[in-house]
């Protein structure tokens, strides 16, 4: 069985039948879905063909008017894909225009996000966007932005940073086939230029591996990029060979022939066990004679006179008035509830138990999976190191192996979580998430509820060396708008972090460590986002020491050593680095003479120390001494490296004494 696929014997869809696949896998459908498939087989009649041609012309007209009104945009990129959009939205796709986020609607992802006016024009044709609104394109108080964002109800994921739409579409298709087992299908429109992005090929490999026959990628081959011609130009045969090598069913088509497009999409609906790519040869600026197939027109609005002439010509060729109406979807998606997920029992650890937070995270994910059957865990071929394999052992039908393709893993998680269909956790080494930062920031723009788990943080990784050590991850995730950054210090707090992340709005990052550390919290301890824990304190405290993860245990060891010398220090466990509990830090600093020492297994730049400095910036009596990893580390034993790079208990003791000495001086 392919890793992550639902095993034989899995349940049926509502009112559905199950078709057996040659490999023993099952795919659920419904009698209504079969009837819909038969309807898709019907070839369009002459009247339908003409109506679709005219719809494409209206999409061009709206795109030209909108971009002229704002004086910017990508009208030529819209024009090349007008027939593709017309056939998809008004012949192939099944959806409810009045309910664009309906769970049973077919999904559409505009990976070439710069063609946003075409998307808006299609929804205007469907009646969901007003004509006057189109003329406010790109204005500050208009939701029709330069590239699509989920401020619009018909946009599931933000696009515009090229090469990411197909990965998100893969996640939607995976959810449709293996989680919902429903009839809805997923369509993704890509530009030919973005196929230079490696993330596209990661997504192609994923879709083929998981046999996503409910996914159709449409490649708009208009041969022009932003600054010049694409590498392959109009060689659609070369694209086809590459796609076929990745295991895709491929269809070459004239992208301006609506009848040929209808046939291609009809054939795609009949293919089993393979995703389909429709490779469409098109011409940039089609329908605007003065710029058709001409370079140097990317991202430029047409002069008003040229646009008006093109609009007049297009309107004179229309034979039908429209608007076109899409067909309704098959309503067979199961109901989903992911609100207020509760763990089935409290943490089962005892104070003093030894366990790494990475293993505690894996155990917590498995436990969360028992609480809700929509929890999905993805991993990038690190499952036996992140301990996500513990989830896989209990819930194999909801574990998705993404292999060594972290960019695509983040995009797939985004797609799985779209429309609230799943609670997605994506796991890998924290260091490897840095290569997916563009996908992470686009997920934030998408207002996504996804959870990323980064293990093996800091020099405490040890012998594997610096390539495996996450030392920039806190800085990265602190910079992401709306992202909650968890940094648990023991098994109990880790389990709470997983539970809180599952319920939180927006993106969450959970930072876990490799070494075993002692459990310091009782099972009944309560945790909240943005609330730190004062784990050691007294009325005689002289310095506040702030840590998290491995360094919290170093801070506790330092506090014990200092107490033997008659020096009492307060120790704070941040729990969440963002949002930071500034009130607890400031009040503790006030109680300890304004003396604060921060210690972190991370580079100084952008880490928890700088977060603390920002929190106390307006407190003139507070002085912060930062301990962080300095310079690029090397291989060694964790204990050796903590000491060598200045974040061990011994260095904390020295920093506390230095702070007290400065005060005395």
N, C-alpha and C positions, 0 to 999 in steps of 0.2 A: 504494500500500500504506500502511495506517495505521502510523505510526511505532511500532516496537517489536513488531509482530506477526510471527510466524514466516512467512517468505516461502514462496511456492509451491515445492514440491519438497522440503520438509523431510521428515525421516525419519518412519517409522511407529512406533506403539507396539508393544509386544511382542505378536506374534500377532494384530495388529490389522488392520482395514480402514480406509480413509481416505475420508471423504465430502467431496465438492467443494462449496464454498460459492459463492454467486452472485458474490462479489467476488474469487474466485480463491484465497481462503485455504483452508487445509486444516485439518481437525480430526480427530485420530485417535480411534478407538474400538476396541472388540473385538466379536467375535461374541457373547461372553458378556455384554458390556455391552448389546448390542442386545436380547438375551433378557431382561435385567434391566429394560430400558426397557419391554418388552412386559408384563412382570409388573406394573410400576407402573401400567399402563393399566387393570388390573382393578379394578373398583369394589368397595368393601368390602361384604361381606354383613352381614346383620342382626346376626349373632353378633359379628363384628369391631367393628361400630359400638358395640354395647353394651359390649364389652370396653374399647374406647377411652374411652367415657364413664366407666366405672368406674376406669380408670387415671387419668383426670383428677381424679376425686374422691380417689383415694389420694394423688395429688401434693398436693392441697390439704390433706389431713389431715396429711401429713408436714410440709408447710411450716408449718402452724399449730402442730403439736407442737414443732417445732424452735425457732420464734421465741418460743413461750411459755416453753420451757425456759430460754432465755437472757434473756428479758425485753426483747428488742430485735429489730430487723430490719424487714422490709417485707412482711408477710404479704399485705396487700391487693394489692400489685403482683404477687405470686406467683399469687394467685387469678385475676386477670384473664387470665393467659396459660396456665392449666392445660391447657385443651383443645389449645391450640397445641403445647405441649410434649409432650403425650401422643401426638398424631398424628405429630409429627416423630420422636420417639424410638422409637415402637413401631409405626409403619406406613410412614413415608416414608424415613427415614434407614437406611442400611446400614452396619453397624459390628460390631466384635467387643467386647462388653463386657469381656471378660477382657484385652483388649489395646487400651486406649483410645487409645494413640498410634500404632496400626498405620498405616502409610503409605497403605493403601487405604481406610481408614474415611472415610465422609462426615464433614465438619467441621461443628461447631456453635459459633457465637460468640454469647455472651449480652451484647449491647451494653448492655442495661439491667441492668447488673451488680448493682444493688440487689436484683434478684429471684433472687439466688444460692440461697436455700433451695429454690426450684423446680428449679434445675439439680441440686442435690444430691439432691433427692427423685427426680428422673428416674433418676439413676445408682443410687440405692438400689433403685428398681423394677427396674432392669436387673441388679442383683446386685453392683454394684461398690462400694457404700457400705453399711456396716452400719447397722441401725436404731439401735443404741446410739450410734453415732458422730453421727448426726443430732442427737441430744439434747445433744451437746457443742458445737453450733454457736457460733461466735464466742468460744470459750474459748481461752486463750493457748496451750495445747499441742495444739490441734486444727487440722488443715489446712483445715477447713471455715470459711473466714474470712467476714467480713461481705460482702465482694465477692470474686469469683473471682480466684485467682492460680494460676500454674503449679506451686505446691507440690503441686497435685493433678494426677495423670497425665492426666486428661480435660480439662484446661484448657490451651489452646494459648497464649492471650494474656490478660493481666490486663485487666479492665474495671472500670468503676465511675465513672471520670471520663467523663461522658456524651459521646456523639458520636464515639467512636473505634472502636467495634467493627466498623462497616461497612467502614472503610478497611482494617483488618486482614483482614477477610473477602475484600475485593477482592484483596489480595496472595495469599491462599491460592488463590482461584479462578484468578488469573492463572497461578500456578505449576502448578495442575492442568491448565489448558487448553493453555498454551504451553510449559511446561518438561517436566512429566511426561506430558502428553497422555494422561491416565488418566481412568477412569470416575468417580472420586469427585467428589462435589458439596459445595457449601458453603452453609450456612444461617446466617442472622444474624437474631436477634430484637432488635428495637429498640422502645423506648418512644416514644410520640408526643411527649412533652415534649422529648426530646433532638433532635428534628428542627429545633429552633430553632438548633442549632449549625451554623455554616457548614461545619465539617468533614464533616458528613453529606452536604451537597450537593456538596462536592468529590469525595467517594467515589461518589456517584450518577453524576456526570459521567464519572468514570474508568471505572466499570463499563460504562456505555453505550458509551463510545468504543471500548473493547476488546472489546465484544460478549461479555461474560462470561455466556453462557447456562448455565453450571454454577453460577451464583450465584442464591440466592433470599433476598430480604430480607423479613422478616415484621414488619409494623408493628402493634404492639399499641395500638390507639386506645381507651384507657379514659377519656380526656378529663380526667383529673386529674393535675396536676403535684405538686410538693412543697408549694407554698404556696397553690395555687389552681387554677382551671381552666386548661387549655391554650388557646392562642390560637384554635385551630380547633375545639375541643370535639370533638363526635362527627361533624363534617362530613367523613366519609370520602371523599365525592366531591371535595372540595377537595384532599385529599391525593392522590387518584388523578390529578387533572388536573396537579398539579405533577410527580408522578413520570413521567407520560406525556410531559410537556414535556421531561423530561430523557432521554427515549428508552427508558424502561423499559416492558416488558409489565406490565400492572397488573390485579389481580383483587381485587374487593371481596367480602368474605365476612363472615358472622356468625361471629365468633371463638369462639363457644361451641357451634357446630354442628359436631361432629366429621365428619359425613358431607360437609358442605360444604368443610371444610378438606382432607379427603382428595382431593376432586375438584380443589380449587385447586392442591394440590401435584402432583397427577397431570398437570394441564395445564401446569404450569411445566416439568415434565420433557420436554414435547413441543415447547417453544418453542426455536427456533434463532436464534442471532445477537443475542439480547437477554437481559439479565437480567430476572428477574421479581420484582415486589413484590406480596406478598399483604397487602392492607390489611384488617385484621381489627377490626371493631367489637366492643369488649368492655366489661365493667363492672368497675371496680375493686372488689375485695372480693367477687367473684362466689362464691356459695355460702355466704356468711356474712350472713344476712339483716339483722343489726343494723348492718352497716357498708357493705353493697353500694351502690355509686354515691354514697357520701357523701364530702364533703370532709373535710379535716383529719385523715385517717387515714394519711397517707403516713409511712412510717418509724416506725410505732408497733406494738408487739405488742398483740394483743388481751388484754383481761382474761381470766383463766383460765376464769371461768364462761362467758363468751361463746364462747370457743374450744371448750370442752368441749361446749357445746350445738351448735355448728356441726359438730363432729366427729361427734357422735352422729347428727345429721340426715343428714350425708353418708354415713356408714356404713350407715344404714338404707335408703338408696336404691340401694346397690350390688347388682347381680345376679350378678356373677362374682367370683371370688376372685383371679385373677391369680397370679403376676405376668406381665406381658407380656414377650415375647421379641422382640428386633429380628432382622431378617434379616441374613445375612452380606454383606460387601462383595464386589464384583468385584475380584479381585487382579490388577491389570494395571499397577501403578506400576513404573517402572524402578528398579533398584537405584541408590543414590546413595552416593558416597564423597566427603566433603569434609574428611577428616582429613589432616593433615600435607601440605597443598598446598605444592609446591615450585616456585620460579621456574625456567623452562627454561634460564636462563643468567644469569651475573653481570651487574651493571650495565655498560653499554657506554660510560660517560662517562670522560673524561680530566680530571685535575686542571687547572683553569683554564678549562674550558668554561663558557660562559655559558648558563644556562637558568633559567627561573622554576620554583619548586617546584610551581605549579599545573599547568604543562605536563608536568613530570616525573611528576606523579601520574596524569595521563591516559595517558601512555605506559606507566606501570607497571600500570595497570588493564588495558590492552589486552594486555600481556605476561602478566599473571596469567590473563586469559581464555584464553590459549593453553594454560596449564598445567592448567586444570580447566574442564570444560564446564558446571559448575553455578555459576560466577561470574556474577552479574547486576549490572548497573549501572543505577541510576535517576537521573534528573535533572529539575530543575524549570525547564525552558526556559532553561537557562544553559550548555548543552553546549559552545557555541563559546567560552565564557569559562572554564569549568572544565576544558576539554579532555577532558571525558568523550566528546566526539564521536570521539576517537581509538579508544576502545573500540567505539563504534557502527560505525565503518567496518570493523572486523575481525569483530565479532560482533553484527550487527544483530538477530539473533533473540533475543539476551539483553540488549538495551538497552530500557529502559522510559522513555518520555517521560511525565512526570507533569504537565507544564505548570506554570503559576504557582500551585501548590497545595502548599506545603511541608508543611503539616500532614498532608495525605493521603499525600504522598510517604513520610514517615516511617512512617506506619501501613502502607502497602503494602509497604515494605521489611520491616517486622516480620512481616507475613503471609507474604511470600515465603520468609523464613528459618525459619518455623515448622516444627517436626518435622525440622529439619536438611535441608530440601529444597534450600537454596541458600545461597551466600555472597553477601550483598547489600551493595552500596556505594551510598549515596544522596548525590548531589552537588548543591551549590548555593553561593551566596555565604554565607560564615559569618554575615553579618548577618541573613540571611533565615531561618536556622535558629532564631533567637530566638523567632519567632512560633510555632514548633512545640515549644516547651519542654514543654508539657503532654504531648504525644505522646512526647517523649523520656523524660520521667520515668516515664511509664507503660510504656515499652519496658524501662526498667530494672527496674521491678516485675515485668515479664514475663520477666526473666532472659534477655533476647534477645541473640543473637549477631548484631548488625547494626553496620555501619560507616558513619559519617557523615563526609563530606568537606566542609569549609568553606573556600572560597577567598576571595581579596580581603580579607585581614585587615589591619586597622590603617590608619594614615594613609598608609602607602606605596601605598595604592590611588591616591592623587593626585587628579587633576582631577575625578573623578566626585563627590567630596564626601562628607560624613559619613553620608548615608543608605545608602551602599554599603559603608561601612567597618565590619568586624567589630571591635568594641572591648570587647565584653562576653562574647564566646564562651568564653574560657578560664574565666572565673568561672562561667559556666553549666555547662560540662561538668565542671569540677572538683567541682561540687556533686552530681553524679550518682553514686550508689553503684556501685562496680565498674567505672566507665568509665575506660578507658585513653585518655590525652590525648597524642597525638603532635604535636610541633611541629618538623618537619624543617627543616634549614637549607640543604640543597643537593639536587641531583638524586639523588645516590647514597643519601643518608639517606632521601629521600622514597620511593624504590623499596623500600628495606628497611621503611619504615613500612607501606606497602601490603601487603607480604608478611606482616609480623608481625601486622597487623590481621586478615588473612584467616584466620590460624591461632588467634587469641586467643579466649578465652572471654569472653562479656559484650560490652558496647558499646564501640566504639572511635570516637574523633574524631580526624581528621587535619586540622591547620590548615595551609593553604598560602597563599603570598603571590603577588602579582601581578608585581613587578619581576623581571627577570633578575638572577641572582646567580651568582657563580663556584662551580664545583665545587671543594670543598676536600678531599674524601675520595677515596682510591684505590678502585678497583673491588673489591678484596679486603677492604676494611674490614668488620669484623663489628659488628652492632648487636643489642642486646637491649632488651626493654622494661625500663625502670627503671634503665638504665645510661647515665650521661652520658659525654660525651667531653671530655677535657682537650686542647684543640686547640693550645694554646700554653703553654709553661711553661719555667721554668729555676730553678736553685737560688737566684737573686737576686730572685725575684718579690716585690713589695711589696704588691700588691693583687690580689684575685681578682675578675674581671669575669665575670658570668653573663648569657648572652643566648640567643636562639633565633631562627630565621628570619632576617629582614632585620637585626635588631639584632645578631646574631652577627657579621655582616660589618662592621657599624659598630664593634663591639668589637675586631675584628681590625685595622681601620684605626686605631683609637685606640691600640692596643697598639704598632703600628708607629711612629706619631708619637711616643709617649712614649719608645720605645726610642732615638729620635734625641736625646732629651733626657737619656738615661741612666737612665730609670725603666723597670724591667721589671715587667710585669704578667702574671698567669696568666689565660687565657680558657677558659671552660667552655661547651660546647654541651649544653643539657639533654637534647635529643632527645625525652624524654617529660617533660611537666610533671606528669603523674600516671600511674603512681607516680614520685615524685621520687627521684633518687639522692642522698639526704641524706649518705651516707657520703663520697662524692666531694667534695661541697660543704664538709662539715665539715673533712675532712683538708686540702683546699686552703686553706680559711680559716685553719687552724692554721699552715700553711706561709707564709702571707702576713700574719702579725701580727694575724689576726682581722678584717682589712679586706675587706669584700665590697661590690661595686657590682653591682646588677641593672639590666638595661635591657630594655624590652619595648615592642613596638608594640601596646599594649593599655592600657586604663585601669588605674590603680593598684589599684583595688578588685578583689580576687579573682584577680589575674593571677599571673604567675610570680614576681614580687617578693615578694608575700605568701606564696606557696608556699615560697619560700626562707626567709623569716622564720619561718614555722611550723617548718621543719626544724631551724633553729638556735636555737629558742626556749630550749632548756635549755643553751645554750653561752654562758655569761656573758661570755666574752672576744671573742665575735664581734659586730661592728657592721655592719649592713647599710644601705647608702644606695640608695634606690630611685629609678630613673629610669623614668617611664611617661608616657603621654599625659595631659596635664592639660587639662581643659575640653573642650567640644565643638569638634572641628576644623572646617576649612573646605576648600574646593577650593584646589588649588595643585599645583605640581609635587612629586613625591614627595620629592626632595631638599630642597626648601624646607620641606615640612611636617615632615619628620624633624627639621630644625633648629628650626623654629618651635615645635614641641611637645616639645622637650627630650630627644630620644632619638638624636641624631646623634653621630657620632664626636667632634665638638668638645665636646659636653656630657659625653660619657664621660671625655674627657681632663680636663675641669674637675672632674668628680666624683672622679676618682682623685687629683688634686692636692689637693682639699679634704680627702679622707680622710687623706692623708699630712700635711697641715698640722695637722689636728686632733690627730694623734698627736704631732707635734712640740711642739704647744702643751700 
